[in-house]
C-alpha cells in the first residue's frame, strides 16, 4: 500500500501534467495543514484520514481544476471534522480557498432523508443554489466519488442510503455538467449497493467473457487504425465494453437477458480536426455495414450538456454490432470532464467576478432544451439573480421561498395556523429573531404555542412572501373581528356625531337597508369590522347615510304633498310567509322547499345562516361567514340569496366539519377520539395528514345537535396537549 507521502507525490505529478504553473508551495502547505489537523483520525478501513482528502484532491487534479481547487480539496473536511476554522484557513490560504472549503462543508451538512421523486429535483437545485462557486460542486462530486469507491467498509444501511443519494442527486448533476466519466463510475458504484444481485450478474458475465471480448475489441481496433493510417489521419483509437449500469438499464427497460443486449461495445476514435471526424466516419462506413437510423451528428447539433461527437452503430464481419464515437481531442476532454474541462480555461479570472465565472455554465445551461432541463435552468438562473432561497424542514424536506424570506414566511408556508400560533424560531438549532433572513441550506424549526397571541402588525413588514402576507391580513380580518367591530363602531359614531346625525336615524330599518344594499356589507357589524381593519372609512360610511337621509326627507315631503291631494289608501303589503321545512329550517317566503346543508361550511343550529336557491335542488343553507356566501357571491346572483332561520324543533343531528392542527405525537388520535366521545358526539368521518415538519392536521366530521354542543367539543379538543388550533372548516 502506498504511503501517504507517495500518494502526495503522485498527486503533484498529476497536477504537473496539466498545470505546470500551479502554486506547489501552497498545495504542499494545504496537504500538511490537513494532515496535522486530521492527526490520528482513521477512516473506516483503518487508513489514516488524510488519505481521503488526498484522494479527493487526486480526482480534482484529474478534472484539471486550478490550484485553489486542489488546496480546497485537501482541506475540504477540516472545518467539519477538525478544530480548524474558516478564519484560520482564510488567513493561511486566502479567502477564495476558505470560501470553497466552507461551501463544501455546507453541502456536507445537508442530510437528505426524503426519498420522494419530486424532492430529488429540489435537492439538485438546492445543491446548485448553495454552491455559489461551481468549484464547490465539483469538489463535492469528487468527495462523493471517493466515498463511493470506499463504501464497502460502511454499514449496509449507510451503503444503500449513500448509493441512493448518489444515483438520484450526484450522478444526474455530473451528467448535467457533462462529466460522463464520473457519472458512469458513480452509477456503477451506486448500482453495486442498490441492486447487488443485478450488478453481480452483469459484472460476472462481463468477466466470464472478458477474453473473448478483448480479442474482438483488439481485432476491430487494429482494423480501424490500419485503415486510418492508410488515409494518413492521425488517430487515437480504443474500444471498451459499455459500463455495467448502462447494460443494466437496457436489460431492465427492454426486459432482456444479458446475452440479448444489443450493443455492448463502443469504440472511440479521437482525431485532430472536425474535418477528420467526418473523414473517419466515411472510412468506418466503408469498413463495416452501418445500422440504419443509428447515425447521430452531435458535432453539428451538440447535446444539451455541450457534448460533441459523431455516433454511428455498425456491424462487423462476424455479425456483432458496435458503436463508434468520433471526436476531436478537445471534444473528448469536454465529454470526459464537462464543465471541469472548461474550468481550466478560466484560470486567472477573478473568482468574485460572478458574470465571468458563470459565463460558461450559463452557456451550457442555455443549451439544454428538454422541458425538464428548462425548469432546471430557470431555477439556476433564479439563483444567479438571487431571488429565491432553499431551506430545510427539520425532517429534511426542501422548501423554497423568495429571497429575504424570514421564519414568518416559512411558518405560513406550512399552514396558516402554524404561522398564527408561532412564538419563535430556530435556525440550525439556534434561536433567531422573527426578522432573521434565511440562507440557502438553513434548517428551520418553528416553535408554536396555543396561547400565542397571533401575528403582530409589524409581521406584515417582515414577511416577504405574498402568501404569508395575505394569511396575516386574513387573520387580522377574521380573528380580530370583535376588536375591529368595536374600533370601527367608535370611529363611525364619532364621525356621525361630527355630522350631527343621531344613531336612531341610522338604525331606522328603511334607511339602514337602503344604505347597505349597494355596499358589500350585510349588517352594520360587517361595516364596522371593515372600518376597524381599514378596508373602509368612517367618513365614507357617514356620507352614505347623509345622502340617504337627505333623499328620504325629500321623498317624505313629496309624499305628504301627494297624500294631501289624494286620500286613497293603498292596501298594506303582506308580510312574508313563513314556512316550516323538514330540517328545522325556516325559509322566508318559500313553502315546501327542499333544504340541504352546504358541504363547505356545514352549519349547525345556532349559527347565523343564509339560504341560496340552487338550480333544481331547493335551498342550500350556508353559514353567513362561509366564503361561498361572501358579499361578492351575494352580489353576483342577488336574486338567489334568501333569508333563512332555525326553527324551534331542531332535534336532529347535524354533520359539521372541523380541522384540528396539532404538533404530531403518539396517541393524538386516541386523545381526540376520547374528547369527542366524552361530549357524546358521533364521528362520521376522520382523516389525518401529517406534514414533514412535525405537524398533523386532522379533518373530522362530527354529528352535533347545535352550536352549544359543537363549542363544547371544540373546547375539549383544544385543551388536549399539543393541539394548536381547532377550526370549523369553511370551503
Ligand atoms: Mn470528504
Boltz pocket constraint, residues with backbone or C-beta under 6 A from the ligand:
constraints:
  - pocket:
      binder: B
      contacts: [[A, 52], [A, 76], [A, 77], [A, 143]]
      max_distance: 6.0
